Amino acid sequence: MSLRTHLSLSMLSMVAAGAIACAADVGDVDRTQPNRIKKTVFEGEWYLQKTTYDVPYTSGYTFTGETSEAERVRFEIQEKYLIAYRPYEVVESSNDTTTLPGVEFKGAPIAAYDIEKHFDVVREYNATTGEETNVIYENDEDRPWYEREYIRVDWSKNLVASFNFLDDQVK
């Protein structure tokens, strides 16, 4: 091998090694969608108040900024719905526990929203080697819906009619 060929191969290998050494870390690729909520957020009691944020100027039944009464609620996550219950009696002693012994008082439903999806946020992995990749995605298959960590809720429409808030009645 001539000196010129040897130098050319040496230069080529150094350039290749330099290109590999300068390669940047790709980082994580997040393929999850926005508006995911951890289910643990809904533990305990909350305050819920509905507010009208936009109506046509010709509207005669409500106005922008109209609000309902603030209600203390407790959430229940079901497969299809997120339901907000009033955890107290509006009329004292109206919950007669003697007729249904052993039944826990949930309260009156104040609001119900569609749950679009239950899912976990996990990394993809190579099925052959088990090695994790840098791709993060929403897994809605490996565990039953009630064991998954996140939900996505459609907050656009309350499915429970309220006579205290006129805007709920006219759609």
N, C-alpha and C positions, 0 to 999 in steps of 0.2 A: 504494500500500500504506500502510495507516495505521500510525501509530507503535506502537499496541498490537500489531498483527500482526507488525510488524518485531521488537519486543521479545520476543514469544512465540517466534518462529522462532529468534532469537538465543539465548534461554534453552534451547530444545530442543536446538539444536546443541551448546551448551556441556555440557549434561547428557550427551548422547550421546558427546561427545569424552571427558568425564571417565570414563564407564563403560568405554570402550575402553581408556583409559590405565591404569585400575586392574585390568585383567584379569590374572590370575596365570598364570605359566608352568605348563602342564599337567604337564610332566616326562615321564619315560619310563614306559611301560606294559609291565611285564615279564610276558609270558605263558609263560615257561618253567616247567617243573615242577621240584620239588626233587630232590636226590640226583644231580645231574649231576657227572661226574668227568672231568677232562681226561685224555686218553690218555697224555700225557707223564708223568703221575704214576707209571705202572707201569714206567718205565725203571729199569734197575739191579737190584740184589738187595734183597730184603725178608725179614723174618722173619714167619712165619705160625704162629699158635697158636690152636687151637679151644678154646672155653670153653662149657660148658653154663651157660646163664643162667636157665633155668626148667624145672622138671619137676614132675609131680604128687607129692605127699608119699607116695603109695603106690608110687612107682617103686622097683623092686628092682634095676635094672641100672645106674643112674647117679645122680648127685646134683648139686644146684646148686653151681656152682663147680668142677666137674671140668674139668681141662684136658688137652690133648694135649701132646706134646713140641713145643718150638719148632723149627720147620724153617726153614732158609734156602731161599728160593725165588726164582725168576725168572718173571715173568708173560709170557704170550703172548696177544695180543688176536686173536681170530678173529672171523668174522662173527657166529656164534651164541654163542660161549663165551669166557670169560676163564679161561685155564688157568694154574695155578701149577705149575711144574716144579721138582724138586730139581736144582740145577745141579752136583751132585757125585755120585760113586758111593758107594753105601752099602757095597758090598763092593769093595775095591780091585782093580783090573784086571779088573772084570767087563764093562767096555765094550771089547770087542775091535774096534778100528778097522780091522784087517786084513781082516775079512770084508766090510765095507761101506766101501771107501775113498771119501773125499770127502764122507761123510755126517757132519754136525755132531752132536755129542752134545747132546741136550736135557736128558736126565735123566728121572727117573720123575715122572709127574704126581701131585701131592699133593692138588690141589683143582681143581675146575672149577665155574664159576658161569654161569648163563644171562645173556647180554647182552640186555636188553630193547630197546635202541635205540642206534643210532649217529646223531649229529646235530651240526650246527653251531649256534651261537647268533649270530643275525644280526638286523638291523633290516629291517622291511618297507619296501617302496618302492613308489612310484607307477609302474606299468608304462609309462605314457604319457610321463611327464617324467623318470623316473629319480630323482626326489627321494626321499630317505629320510624315513620317518615316525618318530614317537616310540615305535612298538610293537616290542618285542624278542620274538622267538619262536624255536622250535626248527625248523631247516630240515633235513629228512632226504631231500631230493630232488635238490638241485643237484649234489652230488658223490657219487662212489661211497663205500661204507661205510668203506673203508680210508683214505680221505683226510679224513674228518670228524674234528673236533677233540674231541668229547665222546662219552661212553658213559653209559648207565644200567645198573647191574648189579643182578640179583636175588641178594642175599647170603643169602637165607633157607635155601637148600639147597645143600649141596656134592654135586655129581654123581659124585664119585669116592669109592668105598668105602674105608674105612681100618680095618684090623684093630688099629691101635694106639689107637683111640678108640672105645669100645664104643657111645657114643651114635649114631654114624653108622650102625650096623647095624640099630637098632631104630627104625622110624618108624611 
